[in-house]
Amino acid sequence: MKKSNQLKYSLVLFLASLIWGTAFVAQSTGMDHIGGLTFTMIRSFIGTAFLLPIAAIVEHSGRKQEGEVNREKKEKKPLLSRDELIGCLVCGTFLCVATNLQQIGIGLTTVAKAGFLTALYVILVPILGIFLKRRVPGYIWLCAVVSVIGLYFLCLAGKGSFSFTRGDIFEISCALAFAFQILSVDHFSPKCRSIVLSAMQFFVCGVETLVILPFLEHPTLTGVIEALPALLYTGIMSSGLAYTLQVVGQKNLPPALASLIMCFESVISAVSGWIILGQKMSGTEIFGATLMFAAIVAAQVLPFLTKEED
């Protein structure tokens, strides 16, 4: 690939990371008006509404190029194939668990810590791959150890003793759930239309959250209206636009480079939390976050360097 094209698609992915990182701020401010489940439900439906027209346009364009427009009138195809239906249910369920854990955790910890703790999925994905009989390289174990050490310092929080807050526990659990969600997307995406899978998993997430919502929260119309700017930003920009940018960028860049750029989401969340919300990090937290980020970057760069040498 030409360097100019690589730079262009790198900027596309960086924009996606910028949106995701600043979305942590929107998620935090939205919690001032409504509960975490309510936020996730509305955000998911907004993301679905944004992506479905895009999916329809892409589908129509693809069929037109293949000369299938006229054939479609004679052969009625199901809206979702069997694989897409199962994939949407599985991926959407994991997304529901991960997003709600993240949203609740953001209300109980700082934006910076939420961003770095969520990014642990980069380490957890290959480790969980053991259960799928995938070999885990030695450098992943080293990165995991470094990230755990970083987690120790990040959660010291200047207290002089290690302790998890409730928010920290929610965010670590969220990282684990996101790791399962990523593995499920990895399994189903080759069998599904990517934008359809994304849109429908948001829909499943919204519906499942709606089912449990009445038992745990009682949102008000006033609260939803006050949280609307944050909801629109996360629903359209984070769930909808950033995903589309991710698809475009990842299709045109090496996986290691793409993952490395997207890792900057955690750094952007910390910076945006500091600039916009005034949430400062102690020296101990910064040191821990630096170790975690170094481990996350190394997990993506080392295999790329190894291939380069080969």
N, C-alpha and C positions, 0 to 999 in steps of 0.2 A: 504493500500500500504506500502511496505517496505520503511524504511527511506532512504536506498541507492538509490532506484528507484525514490523516491520523490526528492532527491538531484540531481539526474541525469537530470530529466525533468525540475527542477528549473533552472539548469545551461543552458539547451536548451533555455528556455524562456529569461534568462538573456542575452544570446548571441543575441537573436532577438532584445532585447531592446538596446543592445550595437550597433548593426548595425543601428537601426532606429535613435538612438541619434546622432551617428556620421554622419548619412546621412544629417542632417541639415547643417553640415559644407560643404559637397559636393554640396548641393543645393545652398548654399551661394556663393561658389567659382565659380560654373557653371554660375551664373548670371553675372559674370564679362565678359562673352563672348557672351552669347545669352539671349534673353528675357525669361520671366517666362513661357509664353505659349509654346514657342518652346521647352523649357526644359521639361515641363510636357508631351508634345506630344511624343517626342523621348523616354523619360524614360518609358512611358506607353507601347509603342510598344516593347521596349527591354524586359520589364517585361512579356509581352504576349509571346514573342518568347522564353523566358526562361521557362515559366510555361507550355506551350502547350505540349512539349515532355514529361514532367513529368506527366501531366494529361493523355496522351496517354498510358504511361507505366503502370500507376496505373489502368487505365481502362482495359487494356489487361490482367494484372495480376489478377484483380478481376474476370473477365469473365472466365479465365482459371481455377481458383480455383472452380468456380461454374459449370464448365463443359459446358460453353456456347460458346466456340470457334467455334465448328462445327455448332451449332444452328444459330450462327450469319450469316453464309453463306446463310441460307435459309430465315431468317427473317431480313430484312433490317430495322435497327432502325435509327431514325433521329439523327443527330449529337447533337442537342439540343432539349430537351423536351419543351413543351409550358411554363411550370413554369420556366425552366432555361432561356428561351429566354426573358421572361418578367423580371425575376430577374436580368439578366445581363444588360438589358436596364435601369432599375430603379437604381440598385446599381452603375452601371457605370456612370450614369448621376450625381448622388450625389457625386461620387468619383471625377468626372471631376470638379465640382464646388469647392469641398473642396481642392483638390490638387492644382488647379490653384490659388485659394485665398492664400493658404499657400506659394506657390512658389513666388508669387508677393510680399507677405508680408515679406518674408525672405530677399528680396532685399532692403527693406525699414526699417528694424529693426535689432536688434542683434539676433544671433543664440540662445542665452540663453532665451530671452524674447519670441521668436517664439516657443521654446520648451515648456515653461510653459503655454503660452496662448493656444496653441493647445491642451494641456492636459486637458483643461477645459471640453472637451467632456465627461470625466468621470462623471462630475457632471450634465452635460446637458442631457445625455441619460435618466436617470431615471425621470428627471423633464419633459422632452418631452413625456415620457410614459403616462403622465396624459391624453393626447389626445387619447391614445389607451386604456383608461379606466383602467390603471394600478395604483394601490395605491402607493403613494410616502411616504416612512417612514419618521418619524420626523428627524432622524439623517441626512437624505439627505438635508433637508432644513437647518439644522445647518451647514453642510459642505458647502452648497452653500453660506451662509452668510459669513463664514470664508474665502472662496475663493474670494468672492467679495472684502472683506477687503484687502486680499493679493493683489488682482488686483489693488486696489487703490494705495498701496505703491509701487508696481512694476512699475506702470506708472507715479509715481512722478518723477522718474529718476533724483533725485537730484535737481529738478527745484524749489522746495518749493511750487508748486501748481500742482494740478492734471490735466493731459492732455493726450489725446490719440494722438499718432503719426499716420500717414496713415498706417504704417506697423502694428501697434497694432490693428487697426480696421480691417485690412485684416485678421490677425491671429485669432481674436475673431470670425469673420464671418466664418473663416475656421473651427474653433472648432464646431460651430453650424452646419455647413454643414456635418462635419464628424459624428456628433451625429445622423443626419438623415441617413447617410450612414450606420452607425452601426445598427440602428434600422431596416433598410431595409434588411441588411444582416441577421439579427436575424430572420426576417420574412421569407426570401426565402431560407436560407441555409438548413433547414430540407427537403426541396423539391428538392434540387439540389445537384449535385456532387461538393464538396467544392472546389477542385482545378480548376475544369472547371469554376465554378462561379467566382473565383478569376481571372483566366486568361482572361476570356471574359469581365469582368468588366474593366480590364485594357485596353482591345482592344476598348471597347466603349468609354472610357475616351480619348484614343488617337485619335479616329476618330472625336469625337465631338470637341476636341481642334483643330484638323486640319481644321475643317470647319470654325471656327472663326479666326484662325491664320492670314490669309492674310489681314484681315481688321484692325489688330492691330499691327502686327509685320512683319518685313522683314528680316528674318535670312539670314546669309551668310554661305557658306560652310566653310570658314576659321574659323568663330566663332564656328560652330558645332564641327569641328575637335579639336579646342582648349578646348572645354568643354567636349570632349569625355570621359576622365577619370572619371569626375564627373557623367556623364550620365550612364556610364557602372556600376559604383558603386551603384548608386541609382536604376537603372533598374534591375540589376542582384541581388545585395546583399539585398537592401532594399525591393523592390517590389517582387522579386522572392524568394530568399533564406530565408529571415526573415519571410515571410508569411508561408513557409513550416515548419519552426521551430515552429512558433506559433501554427499551426494545430497540430503538434506532441505533443507539450508541453501541450496545453489546453485539449487534449483528455485524459491526464494522471494525471492531477492535479485538485484540487478543484478550482472552478471559482474565489473565493475570493483571493486565493493565487496566481493564474495565473495573475489576473488583477493587484495585488499589485506589482508583479515582473515587469510587462510591464510598470507600471507607472514610473519606473526608467529611461525611455526614456527621460523624461524632464530634469532630473538631469544630465544625460550623455551628453545631448545637450549643457547644460550650461558649463560643464567641458571641453568638446571638443572644444567649441567656445573659451574658455579662453586659453587653451593650444595651439591649432593649429592656431587660428586667432588672439589671443591676445585681444579678446573682454572682457573687465573687467566689473564687475557689481559694482555699488555703494552699500554702506551699506543699504540704503533705498530699493534698488531693491532686494538685497539678503534677507532682512527681508520679503518683499512682496512675493518673490518666495518661501520662507520657509513656510509661511502661506498657500499659494496655494498648495504646495506639501503635507503639513500636512492634509489639507482638502481632497485632492485626495486619500491619503493613508487611512484616516479614513473612507471614503466612501466605501472602499473595505474591511477593517478589521472589522468594527463594526458588520456587519451582520454575519460574520464568527464567531466572538466571541459569539454573541447571540445564534447561533445554537449550539456552543460548550456547552454553559450553559444549553441549553434545553436537 
